[in-house]
Amino acid sequence: MSSPSIAAGSGRVPVAAYARTSEDFRKGDAHGVNNQHRINEKSAREQGCVIVARYTDNGRNASKPGCSRPAFDRLLLDLRRGAIDGGMPLGGVVCVADDRLYRRVEDFARFIEALTCHPGRIHVDQSGVRNPYTKEGLLKAVLSLEAAVAETEIRTQRVRNWHWSRAMDGMPHSGPRPFGLRTTESPSARSRPSWCARPSRIASGVCRSMPLHVSGTGWA
């Protein structure tokens, strides 16, 4: 493998950092991707690299086909053209784990092709530096892909089992009780004040009055 590109004036290999989370709807503060980038900084520094560009897909699923990941697509574009905006060359990629980059065969193939389309690049993670051009480096990437695919399949089956069990119990799969679904009345429901029943009496009165209104008799 050729020697990696060296960032001008730093003596370090310029790399791109990538971070991704599948969801961020609970807090919405991007803490997951921020933590990943913090780890990326540490990994790059320990391996003699400097991060020159950060790519972040927050709340972006990588398991389902057709899911958009704009930052991942931009990373591949910059890797293929060999540099980021401004002309700084990219000597590799740093990421906390392979499954942040890819969880599907198609994305794996796209990433490896983009990373190795120029000579002398490296792949950095928390375990060290990987040579993506060698059989050993590629094998490690393939094993990571297999683990990610297996994890996705296990998680999918677990969700299916949960939905099936809920359906067998006659319960909705999630969220609030669907309209019209009757539930067993609880003691608290039996002790509700009388005004809780007014909407049903009003609705019944309107329904009884409808034939009179249609016939022209009126609402009285």
C-alpha positions as CSV (number, residue, x, y, z in Angstrom):
1,M,0.0,0.0,0.0
2,S,1.3,3.5,-0.8
3,S,1.9,5.9,2.0
4,P,-1.2,7.8,3.0
5,S,-1.5,11.5,2.2
6,I,-0.2,13.9,4.8
7,A,-2.1,17.0,5.8
8,A,0.0,20.0,5.0
9,G,1.8,21.4,8.0
10,S,0.5,18.8,10.5
11,G,2.4,15.7,9.6
12,R,-0.9,13.8,10.2
13,V,-3.1,11.8,7.8
14,P,-6.2,13.8,6.8
15,V,-9.3,11.7,7.3
16,A,-13.1,12.1,7.1
17,A,-15.1,11.4,10.2
18,Y,-18.6,9.8,9.9
19,A,-21.3,9.4,12.5
20,R,-24.8,8.1,12.4
21,T,-27.7,7.2,14.6
22,S,-30.9,5.5,13.6
23,E,-33.2,7.7,15.6
24,D,-33.1,10.8,17.7
25,F,-36.8,11.5,18.4
26,R,-36.6,11.1,22.2
27,K,-34.3,14.0,23.1
28,G,-33.7,15.5,19.7
29,D,-30.3,16.9,20.8
30,A,-28.0,14.8,18.5
31,H,-26.1,13.6,21.6
32,G,-25.6,10.2,19.9
33,V,-23.7,11.5,16.9
34,N,-21.9,14.1,19.0
35,N,-20.6,11.3,21.2
36,Q,-19.5,9.4,18.1
37,H,-17.6,12.3,16.7
38,R,-15.9,12.8,20.1
39,I,-14.7,9.2,19.9
40,N,-13.7,9.7,16.3
41,E,-11.5,12.6,17.4
42,K,-9.8,10.4,20.0
43,S,-9.3,7.5,17.6
44,A,-7.8,9.8,14.8
45,R,-5.4,11.5,17.2
46,E,-4.2,8.1,18.6
47,Q,-3.5,6.8,15.1
48,G,-1.7,9.9,13.8
49,C,-4.6,11.3,11.8
50,V,-6.4,14.6,11.7
51,I,-10.1,15.0,10.9
52,V,-10.6,17.5,8.1
53,A,-14.3,16.9,7.4
54,R,-17.2,15.6,9.4
55,Y,-20.2,13.8,7.9
56,T,-23.3,13.3,10.1
57,D,-26.5,11.4,9.5
58,N,-28.6,12.0,12.6
59,G,-31.7,9.9,12.9
60,R,-31.1,8.0,9.7
61,N,-31.8,4.3,9.4
62,A,-29.2,2.2,7.4
63,S,-31.0,-1.1,7.6
64,K,-34.0,-0.5,5.4
65,P,-33.7,-0.1,1.6
66,G,-34.5,3.3,0.2
67,C,-33.7,5.3,3.4
68,S,-31.9,8.5,2.6
69,R,-28.5,9.2,4.1
70,P,-27.3,12.5,2.6
71,A,-24.1,12.7,4.6
72,F,-23.1,9.2,3.7
73,D,-23.7,9.9,0.0
74,R,-21.6,13.1,0.3
75,L,-18.8,11.2,2.0
76,L,-18.7,8.7,-0.9
77,L,-18.7,11.5,-3.4
78,D,-15.7,13.2,-1.7
79,L,-13.9,9.9,-1.4
80,R,-14.3,9.3,-5.1
81,R,-13.1,12.7,-6.2
82,G,-10.2,12.4,-3.8
83,A,-10.7,15.7,-1.8
84,I,-13.1,17.8,0.1
85,D,-14.2,21.3,-0.8
86,G,-11.1,23.5,-0.7
87,G,-8.9,20.8,-2.2
88,M,-7.7,19.0,1.0
89,P,-7.1,15.4,0.1
90,L,-8.7,12.5,2.0
91,G,-6.4,9.8,3.2
92,G,-9.0,7.7,4.8
93,V,-12.1,7.4,7.0
94,V,-12.6,7.2,10.8
95,C,-15.8,5.9,12.3
96,V,-16.6,4.3,15.7
97,A,-18.0,1.1,14.1
98,D,-18.6,-0.4,10.7
99,D,-22.3,-0.7,11.3
100,R,-22.5,3.1,11.5
101,L,-21.3,3.2,7.8
102,Y,-23.2,0.2,6.4
103,R,-25.7,-2.4,7.4
104,R,-26.6,-3.6,3.9
105,V,-24.6,-5.3,1.2
106,E,-25.3,-2.5,-1.3
107,D,-23.9,0.2,1.0
108,F,-20.9,-1.9,1.9
109,A,-20.0,-2.3,-1.7
110,R,-20.4,1.4,-2.4
111,F,-18.3,2.3,0.6
112,I,-15.4,-0.1,-0.2
113,E,-15.4,1.0,-3.8
114,A,-15.2,4.7,-2.9
115,L,-12.6,4.2,-0.1
116,T,-10.2,2.2,-2.3
117,C,-10.7,4.0,-5.6
118,H,-7.6,6.0,-4.7
119,P,-4.4,4.4,-3.4
120,G,-2.9,4.7,0.1
121,R,-6.0,5.2,2.2
122,I,-6.7,3.8,5.7
123,H,-9.8,2.9,7.7
124,V,-9.6,3.9,11.4
125,D,-11.8,2.8,14.2
126,Q,-11.4,2.4,18.0
127,S,-9.4,-0.8,17.5
128,G,-6.8,0.8,15.3
129,V,-5.9,1.2,11.6
130,R,-7.2,-1.1,8.9
131,N,-5.7,-1.6,5.5
132,P,-8.8,-1.8,3.2
133,Y,-6.7,-3.1,0.2
134,T,-5.6,-6.3,1.8
135,K,-7.4,-9.6,2.2
136,E,-7.3,-9.3,6.0
137,G,-8.7,-5.8,5.9
138,L,-11.5,-6.8,3.6
139,L,-12.3,-9.9,5.6
140,K,-12.7,-7.8,8.7
141,A,-15.1,-5.5,6.9
142,V,-17.1,-8.5,5.6
143,L,-17.4,-10.0,9.0
144,S,-18.6,-6.7,10.4
145,L,-21.2,-6.6,7.6
146,E,-22.4,-10.1,8.4
147,A,-22.8,-9.2,12.1
148,A,-24.8,-6.1,11.2
149,V,-27.1,-8.1,8.8
150,A,-27.6,-10.8,11.4
151,E,-28.4,-8.2,14.1
152,T,-30.9,-6.6,11.8
153,E,-32.6,-9.9,11.1
154,I,-32.8,-10.8,14.8
155,R,-34.2,-7.4,15.7
156,T,-36.8,-7.6,12.9
157,Q,-37.9,-11.1,14.1
158,R,-38.1,-9.9,17.7
159,V,-40.4,-7.0,16.6
160,R,-42.6,-9.4,14.5
161,N,-42.9,-11.8,17.5
162,W,-43.9,-8.8,19.7
163,H,-46.6,-7.7,17.3
164,W,-47.9,-11.3,16.9
165,S,-48.1,-11.7,20.7
166,R,-50.0,-8.4,21.1
167,A,-52.4,-9.5,18.3
168,M,-53.0,-12.8,19.9
169,D,-53.9,-11.0,23.2
170,G,-56.3,-8.7,21.3
171,M,-54.2,-5.7,22.0
172,P,-53.0,-2.9,19.7
173,H,-49.3,-3.1,18.7
174,S,-48.5,0.4,20.1
175,G,-49.8,3.9,20.7
176,P,-53.1,4.9,22.2
177,R,-56.1,2.6,22.2
178,P,-57.7,2.7,18.7
179,F,-61.1,4.2,18.5
180,G,-63.8,1.6,19.0
181,L,-61.7,-0.9,20.8
182,R,-63.4,-1.9,24.0
183,T,-61.4,-2.6,27.1
184,T,-62.2,-4.2,30.5
185,E,-63.7,-1.5,32.7
186,S,-61.5,-0.7,35.6
187,P,-62.6,0.4,39.1
188,S,-61.5,4.0,38.3
189,A,-63.8,3.9,35.3
190,R,-66.8,2.9,37.4
191,S,-66.2,5.8,39.7
192,R,-66.1,8.4,37.0
193,P,-68.4,11.5,37.5
194,S,-71.8,11.5,35.8
195,W,-70.8,14.2,33.4
196,C,-68.5,11.8,31.6
197,A,-71.5,10.0,30.2
198,R,-73.1,13.2,28.8
199,P,-71.5,13.0,25.3
200,S,-73.1,9.6,24.7
201,R,-76.5,10.8,25.8
202,I,-76.2,13.9,23.6
203,A,-75.2,11.8,20.6
204,S,-78.1,9.5,21.2
205,G,-80.5,12.4,21.3
206,V,-79.2,13.8,18.1
207,C,-79.6,10.4,16.4
208,R,-83.2,10.1,17.6
209,S,-83.9,13.6,16.3
210,M,-82.5,13.0,12.8
211,P,-85.6,11.3,11.4
212,L,-87.8,14.2,12.6
213,H,-85.5,16.8,11.1
214,V,-85.3,15.0,7.7
215,S,-89.1,14.6,7.6
216,G,-89.5,18.4,8.2
217,T,-91.0,18.1,11.7
218,G,-88.0,19.9,13.2
219,W,-85.7,19.3,16.2
220,A,-88.3,19.8,18.8
